[in-house]
Amino acid sequence: MSSTISPFHVAIPVDDVQKARVFYRDVLLCEEGRSADKWVDFNMYGHQFVIHYKPKNPSETNHHNDVDGHAVPVPHYGVVLPWSDWEALADRLKGLNIEFVIEPYIRFKGEVGEQATMFFLDPCGNALEFKAFKDTSQIFAK
């Protein structure tokens, strides 16, 4: 498999396109691309991230898996950032008083695969994880 990273495309459901649009554009600073009444394309760190309208289903519940003593929401989406960009984003989100599902912290400190991670929700309840690796060559290290 090629080691060149190609832009990824992901489309997620939102029950309020306008609230989600403001969050991704104004909080995460994603550049807005094409749009229609029920969807909006964003440039999320070079990846095509799309919000699509889907009515909320009251019977759907959030699922979590235990990882390192944290309740990790499933599903979740996000980007692996350079370490300094991750730190800047964490500081920016804290400054905006974004409520974290899992506060920014460092996993595997001093070990292979050392990484920074944080989880938070968009206004429609979609879980996002942004992370960074001390050494990006260890993203898939065991």
C-alpha positions as CSV (number, residue, x, y, z in Angstrom):
1,M,0.0,0.0,0.0
2,S,1.3,3.5,-0.8
3,S,2.7,5.6,2.0
4,T,1.4,8.8,0.2
5,I,-1.6,10.1,2.0
6,S,-4.6,11.0,-0.2
7,P,-7.4,13.2,0.9
8,F,-10.1,11.2,2.7
9,H,-13.9,11.7,2.2
10,V,-16.3,11.2,5.0
11,A,-20.0,12.2,5.2
12,I,-21.7,12.4,8.6
13,P,-25.4,12.9,9.6
14,V,-26.5,16.2,11.2
15,D,-30.0,17.0,12.4
16,D,-29.4,20.8,12.1
17,V,-27.3,21.8,9.0
18,Q,-27.1,25.5,10.0
19,K,-25.8,24.8,13.6
20,A,-23.3,22.2,12.3
21,R,-22.2,24.6,9.5
22,V,-21.4,27.3,12.0
23,F,-19.5,24.9,14.2
24,Y,-17.3,23.4,11.5
25,R,-16.8,26.8,9.8
26,D,-16.4,29.1,12.8
27,V,-15.2,26.8,15.6
28,L,-13.0,24.3,13.8
29,L,-12.1,26.9,11.0
30,C,-12.8,24.5,8.2
31,E,-13.2,26.2,4.8
32,E,-16.6,25.8,3.4
33,G,-16.9,24.4,-0.1
34,R,-20.0,23.4,-2.2
35,S,-23.3,23.2,-0.4
36,A,-27.1,22.8,-0.9
37,D,-30.0,23.0,1.5
38,K,-29.3,19.6,3.0
39,W,-25.5,19.2,2.9
40,V,-22.2,21.2,3.1
41,D,-18.7,20.3,2.0
42,F,-15.8,21.4,4.2
43,N,-12.0,21.3,3.8
44,M,-11.0,19.6,7.1
45,Y,-7.2,19.8,7.1
46,G,-7.1,18.9,3.4
47,H,-9.8,16.2,3.6
48,Q,-13.3,16.4,2.3
49,F,-15.7,16.4,5.3
50,V,-19.4,16.6,4.5
51,I,-22.3,17.2,6.7
52,H,-25.6,15.8,5.4
53,Y,-29.1,16.4,6.9
54,K,-30.6,13.4,8.7
55,P,-33.5,13.7,11.1
56,K,-32.7,12.7,14.6
57,N,-33.9,9.2,15.6
58,P,-34.9,9.4,19.3
59,S,-34.4,5.6,19.6
60,E,-30.6,5.9,18.7
61,T,-28.3,5.8,21.7
62,N,-24.7,6.7,22.0
63,H,-22.3,3.9,22.3
64,H,-19.0,4.0,24.1
65,N,-16.0,1.5,24.4
66,D,-13.6,1.5,27.4
67,V,-10.1,2.6,26.2
68,D,-7.5,3.4,28.8
69,G,-10.2,4.0,31.4
70,H,-12.0,6.5,29.1
71,A,-15.5,6.0,27.6
72,V,-14.6,6.5,23.9
73,P,-17.6,7.4,21.8
74,V,-18.4,5.1,18.8
75,P,-18.5,6.2,16.0
76,H,-16.1,9.1,16.0
77,Y,-14.2,11.1,13.3
78,G,-11.2,13.3,13.1
79,V,-7.8,14.1,11.8
80,V,-4.2,13.2,12.9
81,L,-2.5,16.6,13.2
82,P,1.1,17.7,13.6
83,W,1.8,18.0,17.4
84,S,2.0,21.8,17.4
85,D,-1.3,22.1,15.5
86,W,-2.9,19.7,17.9
87,E,-1.7,21.8,20.9
88,A,-3.0,25.0,19.2
89,L,-6.4,23.4,18.5
90,A,-6.7,22.1,22.1
91,D,-5.9,25.6,23.4
92,R,-8.4,27.2,21.0
93,L,-11.2,24.8,22.0
94,K,-10.5,25.3,25.7
95,G,-10.6,29.1,25.1
96,L,-14.0,28.7,23.4
97,N,-15.2,26.7,26.4
98,I,-15.9,23.6,24.3
99,E,-17.1,20.8,26.5
100,F,-14.8,17.8,26.0
101,V,-16.0,14.2,26.1
102,I,-12.4,13.3,26.9
103,E,-10.1,16.2,27.9
104,P,-6.9,16.6,25.9
105,Y,-4.3,14.2,27.2
106,I,-1.2,12.2,26.2
107,R,-1.4,8.4,25.7
108,F,1.6,6.1,25.9
109,K,3.8,8.9,27.2
110,G,7.5,8.0,26.5
111,E,6.5,4.8,24.7
112,V,6.2,3.7,21.1
113,G,3.1,5.4,19.6
114,E,3.1,8.3,22.1
115,Q,0.1,10.4,21.1
116,A,-2.0,13.3,22.1
117,T,-5.8,13.0,21.9
118,M,-9.0,14.8,22.7
119,F,-12.7,14.1,22.0
120,F,-15.6,16.5,21.8
121,L,-19.1,16.7,20.2
122,D,-20.4,18.8,17.4
123,P,-23.8,20.5,18.0
124,C,-25.6,17.5,16.5
125,G,-23.9,15.0,18.9
126,N,-21.3,13.6,16.4
127,A,-18.1,12.7,18.3
128,L,-14.8,14.0,17.0
129,E,-11.3,12.9,17.9
130,F,-8.3,14.9,17.0
131,K,-4.9,13.4,17.7
132,A,-1.2,13.9,17.1
133,F,1.8,11.5,17.3
134,K,5.2,12.5,18.7
135,D,6.6,10.4,15.8
136,T,4.2,10.1,12.9
137,S,6.1,7.1,11.6
138,Q,4.6,5.3,14.6
139,I,0.9,5.8,13.7
140,F,0.5,2.1,13.1
141,A,3.2,0.8,15.5
142,K,2.2,-2.0,17.8
